[in-house]
C-alpha cells in the first residue's frame, strides 16, 4: 500500500490522516510533523504515501497539497452528492425569525390555509415570509382553494418535521397544552 513507509508504521499514516481530518484549513508539513512527533522528511513521505493511497483507491476523498498546506478533501467526482447534502443540511439548520415562526405556527395549526387567511390571523402581510418558508421546504403548496380567485393552499412540508424534531404533525402540542404552559410561565 505505502512504498516509503515500512508496514510497521501504518499507525503513523492513521495519525497523519487524523490530523488532516481535523485541520479544517489544511496543515503544513511542519504542523503535521509537530502533531505526530516526527521529523519533516519522514512526515512528508507519510503525506505523499497517504495521498497516493487515496488516489489509487476508489474513495470519495483525496489528500492534496494546495497553497503550501496538505488537505483531506472530497474527490471532484463526488461534488454533486456533497452539494446536495450541504443544501439539505443548510435547509435543516435554518434559523427562523419571529415572523417566520408565527407564520409557520398559523400554517401548522390551520393547514391547509391560504396566504390571506394567514395574514388575517396574524394581522400583517406574510408574502415574503411564506416565500422564504417555501424556499426552505418548511411549507409547501398543497393545492388551490375552491373560492374566488382559487388562492394557493399551504401546509407544512417534510422539512418542517425534521426542523422541529417531530415524528408527525400530530406530535404538535395542542392549543390547550400551549395555554397550560403559558399560564405556568414556561413559554
Residue frames as a rotation matrix with the C-alpha (Angstrom) as fourth column:
UNK 1
0.565 0.825 0.000 0.00
0.825 -0.565 0.000 0.00
0.000 0.000 -1.000 0.00
UNK 2
0.954 -0.277 -0.114 2.62
-0.257 -0.953 0.162 2.57
-0.154 -0.125 -0.980 1.04
UNK 3
0.745 -0.661 -0.085 6.02
0.322 0.469 -0.823 2.44
0.584 0.586 0.562 -0.52
UNK 4
-0.062 -0.899 0.433 8.31
-0.079 -0.428 -0.900 4.70
0.995 -0.089 -0.044 1.51
UNK 5
-0.086 0.065 0.994 6.99
-0.981 -0.178 -0.073 3.87
0.172 -0.982 0.079 5.00
UNK 6
-0.908 -0.277 -0.315 7.59
-0.233 0.957 -0.171 0.41
0.349 -0.082 -0.933 6.42
UNK 7
-0.130 0.916 -0.380 4.49
0.140 0.396 0.908 -1.67
0.982 0.064 -0.180 7.17
UNK 8
-0.300 -0.028 -0.954 5.24
0.926 0.232 -0.298 -1.28
0.230 -0.972 -0.044 10.88
UNK 9
-0.903 -0.095 -0.420 4.47
0.229 -0.932 -0.282 2.44
-0.364 -0.350 0.863 10.55
UNK 10
-0.502 0.798 0.334 0.89
0.564 0.009 0.826 2.05
0.656 0.602 -0.454 9.27
UNK 11
0.199 0.542 -0.817 -0.17
0.970 -0.225 0.087 3.57
-0.137 -0.810 -0.570 12.58
UNK 12
-0.618 -0.505 -0.603 1.70
0.392 -0.863 0.320 6.70
-0.681 -0.039 0.731 11.53
UNK 13
-0.892 0.325 0.315 -0.48
0.227 -0.281 0.933 7.02
0.391 0.903 0.177 8.43
UNK 14
0.060 0.945 -0.321 -3.56
0.866 0.110 0.487 6.86
0.496 -0.307 -0.812 10.64
UNK 15
0.008 -0.131 -0.991 -2.15
0.793 -0.604 0.086 9.64
-0.610 -0.786 0.099 12.80
UNK 16
-0.907 -0.380 -0.179 -1.34
0.175 -0.729 0.662 11.83
-0.382 0.569 0.728 9.79
UNK 17
-0.610 0.755 0.241 -4.77
0.453 0.082 0.888 11.16
0.650 0.651 -0.392 8.30
UNK 18
0.193 0.695 -0.693 -6.47
0.976 -0.063 0.208 12.09
0.101 -0.716 -0.690 11.59
UNK 19
-0.397 -0.409 -0.822 -4.54
0.504 -0.845 0.177 15.37
-0.767 -0.343 0.542 11.77
UNK 20
-0.995 0.035 0.088 -5.63
0.062 -0.469 0.881 16.27
0.072 0.883 0.464 8.23
UNK 21
-0.314 0.945 -0.092 -9.21
0.761 0.308 0.571 15.33
0.568 0.109 -0.816 9.07
UNK 22
0.346 0.465 -0.815 -9.40
0.901 -0.408 0.149 17.85
-0.263 -0.785 -0.560 11.92
UNK 23
-0.590 -0.610 -0.529 -7.39
0.387 -0.788 0.478 20.57
-0.709 0.078 0.701 10.13
UNK 24
0.398 0.906 0.144 -10.29
0.580 -0.127 -0.804 22.42
-0.710 0.404 -0.576 8.51
UNK 25
0.815 -0.163 -0.557 -7.91
-0.437 -0.803 -0.405 24.83
-0.381 0.573 -0.725 6.73
UNK 26
0.738 -0.604 -0.300 -5.34
0.129 0.563 -0.816 22.16
0.662 0.564 0.493 5.92
UNK 27
0.857 -0.515 -0.014 -1.96
-0.028 -0.074 0.997 21.78
-0.514 -0.854 -0.078 7.61
UNK 28
0.464 -0.800 -0.379 1.63
-0.835 -0.252 -0.490 22.47
0.297 0.544 -0.785 6.67
UNK 29
0.348 -0.453 -0.821 4.19
0.121 0.890 -0.440 19.68
0.930 0.054 0.364 6.78
UNK 30
-0.698 -0.655 0.289 5.69
-0.154 -0.257 -0.954 21.34
0.699 -0.711 0.078 9.86
UNK 31
-0.201 0.709 0.676 2.32
-0.971 -0.238 -0.038 21.35
0.133 -0.663 0.736 11.64
UNK 32
0.752 0.467 -0.464 1.69
-0.453 0.879 0.150 17.70
0.478 0.097 0.873 10.85
UNK 33
-0.019 -0.863 -0.505 5.25
0.159 0.496 -0.854 16.76
0.987 -0.097 0.128 11.87
UNK 34
-0.717 -0.221 0.661 4.82
-0.526 -0.450 -0.722 18.55
0.457 -0.865 0.206 15.19
UNK 35
0.191 0.911 0.365 1.46
-0.974 0.129 0.186 16.87
0.122 -0.391 0.912 15.82
UNK 36
0.893 0.189 -0.409 2.70
-0.216 0.976 -0.020 13.34
0.396 0.107 0.912 15.12
UNK 37
0.715 -0.637 0.288 6.15
-0.384 -0.015 0.923 13.82
-0.584 -0.771 -0.255 16.66
UNK 38
0.484 -0.564 0.669 8.30
0.764 0.646 -0.009 13.14
-0.427 0.515 0.743 13.58
UNK 39
-0.497 -0.694 -0.520 10.87
0.197 -0.674 0.712 14.99
-0.845 0.251 0.472 11.52
UNK 40
0.085 0.563 -0.822 9.71
-0.631 -0.608 -0.481 16.89
-0.771 0.560 0.304 8.44
UNK 41
-0.577 -0.367 -0.729 11.23
-0.813 0.336 0.475 14.48
0.070 0.867 -0.493 5.88
UNK 42
-0.975 0.219 0.025 9.52
0.212 0.962 -0.175 11.44
-0.063 -0.166 -0.984 7.35
UNK 43
-0.266 0.922 -0.281 6.24
0.172 -0.241 -0.955 13.34
-0.948 -0.303 -0.094 7.70
UNK 44
-0.116 0.172 -0.978 6.42
-0.864 -0.504 0.013 14.50
-0.491 0.846 0.207 4.08
UNK 45
-0.879 -0.231 -0.418 6.96
-0.415 0.802 0.430 10.90
0.236 0.551 -0.800 2.97
UNK 46
-0.755 0.655 0.045 3.92
0.460 0.577 -0.675 9.84
-0.468 -0.488 -0.737 5.00
UNK 47
-0.062 0.741 -0.668 1.80
-0.267 -0.657 -0.704 12.62
-0.962 0.135 0.239 3.47
UNK 48
-0.366 -0.149 -0.919 2.87
-0.924 -0.059 0.378 11.65
-0.110 0.987 -0.116 -0.06
UNK 49
-0.988 0.003 -0.157 2.15
-0.013 0.995 0.102 7.97
0.156 0.102 -0.982 0.62
UNK 50
-0.492 0.862 -0.120 -1.23
0.362 0.078 -0.929 8.83
-0.792 -0.501 -0.350 2.08
UNK 51
-0.060 0.423 -0.904 -2.03
-0.677 -0.683 -0.274 10.97
-0.734 0.596 0.327 -0.95
UNK 52
-0.669 -0.275 -0.690 -1.01
-0.715 0.492 0.497 8.17
0.203 0.826 -0.526 -3.30
UNK 53
-0.942 0.329 0.065 -3.05
0.271 0.861 -0.430 5.65
-0.197 -0.387 -0.901 -1.31
UNK 54
-0.176 0.921 -0.347 -6.16
0.035 -0.346 -0.937 7.80
-0.984 -0.177 0.029 -1.62
UNK 55
-0.045 0.156 -0.987 -5.68
-0.883 -0.469 -0.034 8.45
-0.468 0.869 0.159 -5.35
UNK 56
-0.828 -0.312 -0.467 -5.13
-0.508 0.770 0.387 4.76
0.238 0.557 -0.795 -6.15
UNK 57
-0.829 0.556 0.062 -8.21
0.411 0.681 -0.606 3.62
-0.379 -0.477 -0.793 -4.25
UNK 58
-0.423 0.800 0.425 -11.86
0.449 -0.223 0.866 4.05
0.787 0.557 -0.265 -5.13
UNK 59
-0.416 0.184 -0.891 -12.56
0.877 -0.178 -0.447 6.65
-0.241 -0.967 -0.087 -2.48
UNK 60
0.539 0.713 0.449 -14.67
0.763 -0.639 0.098 9.75
0.356 0.290 -0.888 -2.14
UNK 61
0.892 -0.322 -0.318 -11.79
-0.044 -0.761 0.647 11.62
-0.450 -0.563 -0.693 -0.51
UNK 62
0.558 -0.799 0.222 -8.31
0.586 0.190 -0.788 12.64
0.588 0.570 0.574 -1.56
UNK 63
0.502 -0.531 -0.683 -5.22
0.531 -0.434 0.728 14.10
-0.683 -0.728 0.064 0.08
UNK 64
0.543 -0.252 0.801 -3.92
0.712 -0.369 -0.598 17.10
0.446 0.895 -0.021 -1.85
UNK 65
-0.265 -0.696 -0.667 -1.24
0.825 -0.521 0.217 19.78
-0.499 -0.493 0.713 -1.45
UNK 66
0.281 0.432 0.857 -2.67
0.772 -0.632 0.066 23.25
0.570 0.643 -0.511 -2.10
UNK 67
0.615 0.015 0.788 -1.32
-0.144 -0.981 0.132 26.65
0.775 -0.194 -0.601 -1.14
UNK 68
-0.347 -0.893 0.287 1.52
-0.541 -0.059 -0.839 25.25
0.766 -0.447 -0.462 0.94
UNK 69
-0.374 0.305 0.876 -0.81
-0.851 0.263 -0.455 23.07
-0.369 -0.915 0.161 3.01
UNK 70
-0.950 0.111 -0.292 -1.99
-0.010 0.924 0.381 19.47
0.312 0.365 -0.877 2.92
UNK 71
-0.383 0.902 0.197 -5.76
-0.909 -0.331 -0.255 18.94
-0.165 -0.277 0.947 2.83
UNK 72
-0.855 0.369 0.365 -8.12
0.372 0.926 -0.064 16.00
-0.361 0.082 -0.929 3.18
UNK 73
-0.574 0.612 -0.544 -10.84
-0.698 -0.713 -0.066 16.90
-0.429 0.342 0.836 0.65
UNK 74
0.349 0.734 0.583 -13.75
-0.035 0.632 -0.774 15.38
-0.936 0.250 0.246 -1.17
UNK 75
-0.611 -0.541 0.578 -12.87
0.503 0.298 0.811 14.00
-0.612 0.786 0.090 -4.59
UNK 76
-0.805 0.255 -0.536 -14.09
-0.481 -0.810 0.335 16.13
-0.349 0.527 0.775 -7.52
UNK 77
-0.752 0.517 -0.410 -16.34
-0.127 0.496 0.859 13.36
0.647 0.698 -0.307 -8.86
UNK 78
-0.481 0.590 -0.648 -18.35
0.865 0.440 -0.242 13.42
0.142 -0.677 -0.722 -5.62
UNK 79
-0.999 -0.052 -0.015 -19.29
0.054 -0.979 -0.197 17.11
-0.004 -0.198 0.980 -5.92
UNK 80
-0.409 0.911 0.057 -22.95
-0.365 -0.220 0.905 16.58
0.837 0.349 0.422 -6.85
UNK 81
0.199 0.460 -0.865 -23.59
0.594 0.646 0.480 14.36
0.780 -0.609 -0.145 -3.82
UNK 82
-0.548 -0.488 -0.679 -21.69
0.836 -0.334 -0.435 16.68
-0.014 -0.806 0.592 -1.49
UNK 83
-0.943 0.232 0.240 -23.53
-0.168 -0.952 0.257 19.75
0.288 0.202 0.936 -2.82
UNK 84
-0.075 0.969 -0.234 -26.88
-0.092 0.227 0.970 18.00
0.993 0.094 0.072 -2.39
UNK 85
0.050 0.027 -0.998 -26.03
0.886 0.460 0.057 17.04
0.461 -0.888 -0.001 1.18
UNK 86
-0.849 -0.434 -0.302 -24.90
0.524 -0.764 -0.375 20.57
-0.068 -0.477 0.876 2.04
UNK 87
-0.703 0.650 0.288 -28.05
-0.315 -0.648 0.693 22.05
0.637 0.396 0.661 0.55
UNK 88
0.225 0.818 -0.529 -30.25
0.208 0.490 0.847 19.70
0.952 -0.301 -0.060 2.59
UNK 89
-0.187 -0.373 -0.909 -28.21
0.957 0.141 -0.254 20.29
0.223 -0.917 0.330 5.75
UNK 90
-0.980 -0.167 0.106 -28.48
0.151 -0.979 -0.140 24.05
0.127 -0.121 0.985 5.38
UNK 91
-0.298 0.948 0.116 -32.21
-0.285 -0.204 0.937 23.70
0.911 0.246 0.331 4.92
UNK 92
0.340 0.424 -0.839 -32.46
0.583 0.605 0.542 21.69
0.737 -0.674 -0.041 8.14
UNK 93
-0.268 -0.555 -0.787 -30.30
0.961 -0.216 -0.175 24.17
-0.073 -0.803 0.591 10.06
UNK 94
-0.261 0.223 0.939 -32.23
0.427 -0.846 0.319 27.27
0.866 0.485 0.126 9.08
UNK 95
-0.805 0.071 -0.590 -32.77
0.517 -0.406 -0.754 29.98
-0.292 -0.911 0.290 11.67
UNK 96
-0.146 0.863 0.483 -36.29
0.816 -0.171 0.552 31.31
0.559 0.475 -0.680 11.64
UNK 97
-0.847 -0.054 0.529 -37.29
-0.134 -0.941 -0.311 34.86
0.515 -0.334 0.789 12.54
UNK 98
-0.783 0.622 0.029 -40.11
0.006 0.054 -0.999 35.53
-0.622 -0.781 -0.047 14.96
UNK 99
-0.112 0.755 -0.646 -42.35
-0.875 -0.384 -0.296 36.45
-0.472 0.532 0.703 12.00
UNK 100
-0.384 -0.092 -0.919 -41.47
-0.697 0.682 0.222 33.17
0.606 0.725 -0.326 10.26
UNK 101
-0.981 0.010 -0.194 -42.20
0.134 0.761 -0.635 31.15
0.141 -0.649 -0.748 13.40
UNK 102
-0.516 0.847 -0.130 -45.54
-0.305 -0.323 -0.896 32.90
-0.800 -0.423 0.425 13.87
UNK 103
-0.041 0.467 -0.883 -46.48
-0.997 -0.071 0.009 32.34
-0.058 0.881 0.469 10.23
UNK 104
-0.645 -0.299 -0.703 -45.40
-0.410 0.912 -0.012 28.73
0.645 0.280 -0.711 10.45
UNK 105
-0.935 0.345 0.082 -47.46
0.065 0.395 -0.916 28.18
-0.348 -0.852 -0.392 13.59
UNK 106
-0.163 0.913 -0.374 -50.55
-0.698 -0.375 -0.610 29.58
-0.697 0.162 0.699 11.86
UNK 107
-0.074 0.087 -0.993 -49.98
-0.914 0.393 0.103 27.27
0.399 0.916 0.050 8.88
UNK 108
-0.868 -0.356 -0.346 -49.23
-0.216 0.898 -0.384 24.22
0.447 -0.258 -0.856 11.04
UNK 109
-0.837 0.546 0.028 -52.35
0.135 0.257 -0.957 24.59
-0.530 -0.797 -0.289 13.17
UNK 110
0.039 0.905 -0.424 -54.72
-0.404 -0.374 -0.835 25.65
-0.914 0.204 0.351 10.37
UNK 111
-0.756 -0.469 -0.456 -53.49
-0.574 0.142 0.806 23.70
-0.313 0.872 -0.377 7.35
UNK 112
-0.395 -0.539 0.744 -54.37
0.912 -0.325 0.250 23.76
0.107 0.777 0.620 4.58
UNK 113
0.353 0.425 -0.834 -54.59
0.583 -0.797 -0.159 27.55
-0.732 -0.430 -0.529 4.70
UNK 114
0.553 -0.121 0.824 -54.35
0.725 -0.419 -0.547 30.42
0.412 0.900 -0.144 2.20
UNK 115
-0.582 -0.806 0.110 -51.96
0.690 -0.561 -0.457 33.37
0.430 -0.190 0.883 2.46
UNK 116
-0.363 0.494 0.790 -54.86
-0.287 -0.866 0.409 35.76
0.886 -0.078 0.456 3.07
UNK 117
0.724 0.605 -0.332 -56.11
0.092 0.392 0.915 33.55
0.684 -0.693 0.228 5.91
UNK 118
0.086 -0.791 -0.605 -52.64
0.966 0.215 -0.144 33.58
0.245 -0.572 0.783 7.48
UNK 119
-0.738 -0.382 0.556 -52.48
0.337 -0.923 -0.186 37.37
0.584 0.051 0.810 7.09
UNK 120
0.158 0.884 0.439 -55.93
-0.259 -0.392 0.883 37.75
0.953 -0.253 0.167 8.65
UNK 121
0.744 0.079 -0.663 -54.89
0.526 0.542 0.655 35.70
0.411 -0.837 0.362 11.69
UNK 122
-0.129 -0.916 -0.379 -51.52
0.991 -0.111 -0.070 37.44
0.022 -0.385 0.923 12.09
UNK 123
0.700 0.482 -0.527 -52.76
0.508 -0.855 -0.108 40.91
-0.502 -0.192 -0.843 11.19
UNK 124
0.124 -0.708 -0.695 -49.80
-0.519 -0.643 0.563 41.63
-0.846 0.291 -0.447 8.88
UNK 125
0.698 0.041 -0.715 -48.71
-0.700 0.249 -0.669 40.80
0.150 0.968 0.203 5.34
UNK 126
0.412 -0.492 0.767 -46.85
-0.352 0.691 0.632 37.48
-0.840 -0.530 0.112 5.08
UNK 127
0.967 0.070 -0.246 -45.92
-0.256 0.280 -0.925 37.13
0.004 0.957 0.289 1.41
UNK 128
0.229 -0.964 -0.138 -42.13
-0.750 -0.084 -0.656 37.33
0.620 0.254 -0.742 1.88
UNK 129
-0.275 -0.290 0.917 -42.16
-0.878 0.464 -0.116 35.09
-0.392 -0.837 -0.382 4.95
UNK 130
0.629 0.577 0.521 -44.21
-0.283 0.794 -0.538 32.48
-0.724 0.190 0.663 3.09
UNK 131
0.829 -0.387 -0.405 -41.80
-0.404 0.088 -0.911 32.66
0.388 0.918 -0.084 0.13
UNK 132
-0.163 -0.935 0.316 -38.86
-0.928 0.036 -0.371 32.06
0.335 -0.354 -0.873 2.49
UNK 133
-0.087 0.207 0.974 -40.58
-0.662 0.719 -0.212 29.10
-0.744 -0.664 0.075 4.16
UNK 134
0.909 0.415 0.019 -41.38
-0.232 0.546 -0.805 27.66
-0.345 0.727 0.593 0.71
UNK 135
0.497 -0.797 -0.344 -37.78
-0.688 -0.121 -0.715 28.10
0.529 0.592 -0.608 -0.45
UNK 136
-0.487 -0.732 0.477 -36.50
-0.865 0.331 -0.376 26.11
0.117 -0.596 -0.794 2.53
UNK 137
-0.472 0.339 -0.814 -39.11
-0.162 0.874 0.458 23.38
0.866 0.348 -0.358 2.10
UNK 138
-0.993 0.113 0.025 -40.61
-0.012 0.118 -0.993 24.00
-0.115 -0.987 -0.116 5.53
UNK 139
-0.027 1.000 0.010 -44.01
-0.227 0.004 -0.974 24.60
-0.974 -0.029 0.227 3.95
UNK 140
-0.912 -0.200 0.357 -45.39
0.279 0.334 0.900 23.50
-0.299 0.921 -0.249 0.61
UNK 141
-0.482 0.785 -0.389 -48.22
-0.872 -0.471 0.131 24.34
-0.081 0.402 0.912 -1.75
UNK 142
-0.785 0.215 0.581 -50.92
0.012 0.943 -0.332 21.70
-0.620 -0.253 -0.743 -1.37
UNK 143
-0.374 0.674 0.637 -53.39
0.927 0.291 0.236 22.86
-0.026 0.679 -0.734 -4.00
UNK 144
-0.886 0.193 0.421 -55.89
-0.077 -0.958 0.275 25.64
0.456 0.211 0.864 -4.57
UNK 145
-0.723 0.685 -0.090 -58.90
0.157 0.035 -0.987 26.61
-0.673 -0.728 -0.133 -2.52
UNK 146
-0.493 0.667 0.558 -62.25
0.812 0.123 0.571 26.34
0.312 0.734 -0.603 -4.27
UNK 147
0.238 0.487 -0.840 -63.05
0.655 -0.719 -0.232 30.01
-0.717 -0.495 -0.490 -3.82
UNK 148
0.987 0.154 0.051 -62.95
0.146 -0.705 -0.694 33.23
-0.071 0.692 -0.718 -5.81
UNK 149
0.551 -0.823 -0.139 -59.51
-0.826 -0.513 -0.235 33.58
0.122 0.244 -0.962 -7.38
UNK 150
0.891 -0.151 -0.429 -58.55
0.134 0.989 -0.068 30.00
0.434 0.003 0.901 -6.46
UNK 151
0.473 -0.760 0.445 -55.86
-0.850 -0.527 0.001 31.04
0.234 -0.379 -0.895 -3.94
UNK 152
-0.161 -0.663 -0.731 -52.98
-0.258 0.743 -0.618 28.70
0.953 0.089 -0.291 -3.17
UNK 153
0.912 0.376 0.167 -53.26
-0.286 0.288 0.914 26.48
0.295 -0.881 0.370 -0.11
UNK 154
-0.112 -0.992 0.059 -50.23
-0.637 0.026 -0.771 25.97
0.763 -0.124 -0.634 2.14
UNK 155
0.967 0.255 0.012 -49.36
-0.167 0.596 0.785 23.21
0.193 -0.761 0.619 4.57
UNK 156
0.403 -0.866 0.295 -46.22
-0.660 -0.052 0.749 22.08
-0.634 -0.497 -0.593 6.34
UNK 157
0.505 -0.351 -0.789 -43.57
-0.671 0.416 -0.614 20.33
0.543 0.839 -0.025 4.26
UNK 158
0.703 -0.280 -0.654 -41.32
0.383 0.924 0.016 17.39
0.600 -0.262 0.756 5.08
UNK 159
-0.350 -0.919 0.182 -38.57
0.341 -0.306 -0.889 19.66
0.873 -0.249 0.420 6.38
UNK 160
0.135 0.485 0.864 -40.98
-0.657 -0.609 0.444 21.02
0.741 -0.628 0.236 8.99
UNK 161
0.953 0.267 -0.144 -40.94
-0.098 0.720 0.686 17.73
0.287 -0.640 0.713 10.87
UNK 162
0.327 -0.914 -0.240 -37.14
0.776 0.405 -0.484 17.47
0.540 -0.028 0.841 10.68
UNK 163
-0.298 -0.465 0.834 -36.52
0.024 -0.877 -0.480 21.07
0.954 -0.123 0.273 11.73
UNK 164
0.039 0.428 0.903 -38.75
-0.868 -0.433 0.243 20.73
0.495 -0.793 0.354 14.78
UNK 165
-0.850 -0.524 0.051 -37.84
-0.485 0.742 -0.462 17.12
0.204 -0.418 -0.885 15.62
UNK 166
-0.062 0.923 0.380 -41.38
-0.830 0.164 -0.533 15.79
-0.554 -0.348 0.756 15.20
UNK 167
-0.745 -0.118 0.657 -42.37
0.122 0.944 0.308 12.30
-0.656 0.309 -0.689 14.12
UNK 168
-0.422 0.675 0.605 -45.65
0.853 0.068 0.518 13.54
0.309 0.734 -0.604 12.64
UNK 169
-0.550 0.278 0.787 -47.84
-0.099 -0.958 0.269 16.63
0.829 0.070 0.555 12.63
UNK 170
0.537 0.814 -0.224 -49.94
0.094 0.206 0.974 15.04
0.838 -0.544 0.034 15.39
UNK 171
0.029 -0.625 -0.780 -46.93
0.952 0.255 -0.169 15.45
0.305 -0.738 0.602 17.72
UNK 172
-0.537 -0.144 0.831 -47.52
0.066 -0.989 -0.129 19.22
0.841 -0.015 0.541 17.82
UNK 173
-0.876 0.283 -0.391 -48.77
0.414 0.025 -0.910 20.35
-0.247 -0.959 -0.139 21.23
UNK 174
-0.007 0.946 0.325 -52.46
0.942 -0.103 0.319 21.21
0.335 0.308 -0.890 21.30
UNK 175
-0.126 0.052 0.991 -53.58
0.009 -0.999 0.053 24.79
0.992 0.015 0.125 21.81
UNK 176
0.861 0.488 0.143 -54.76
-0.163 -0.001 0.987 23.76
0.482 -0.873 0.079 25.31
UNK 177
0.578 -0.727 -0.371 -51.29
0.816 0.510 0.272 22.38
-0.008 -0.460 0.888 26.13
UNK 178
-0.327 -0.687 0.649 -49.68
0.659 -0.658 -0.364 25.61
0.678 0.308 0.668 24.95
UNK 179
0.258 0.521 0.813 -52.08
-0.268 -0.770 0.579 27.67
0.928 -0.367 -0.059 27.09
UNK 180
0.952 0.070 -0.298 -51.27
0.236 0.456 0.858 25.47
0.196 -0.887 0.417 30.07
UNK 181
0.088 -0.993 -0.078 -47.54
0.984 0.099 -0.150 26.05
0.156 -0.064 0.986 29.54
UNK 182
-0.270 -0.131 0.954 -48.15
0.279 -0.959 -0.053 29.78
0.921 0.252 0.296 29.17
UNK 183
0.640 0.610 0.468 -50.13
-0.272 -0.390 0.880 30.03
0.719 -0.690 -0.083 32.40
UNK 184
0.850 -0.404 -0.338 -47.35
0.519 0.532 0.669 28.16
-0.090 -0.744 0.662 34.18
UNK 185
0.747 -0.547 -0.378 -44.83
-0.454 -0.835 0.313 30.72
-0.486 -0.062 -0.872 32.88
UNK 186
0.123 -0.736 0.665 -42.92
0.272 0.670 0.691 28.16
-0.954 0.096 0.283 30.80
UNK 187
0.191 -0.032 0.981 -43.49
0.981 0.053 -0.189 29.77
-0.046 0.998 0.041 27.39
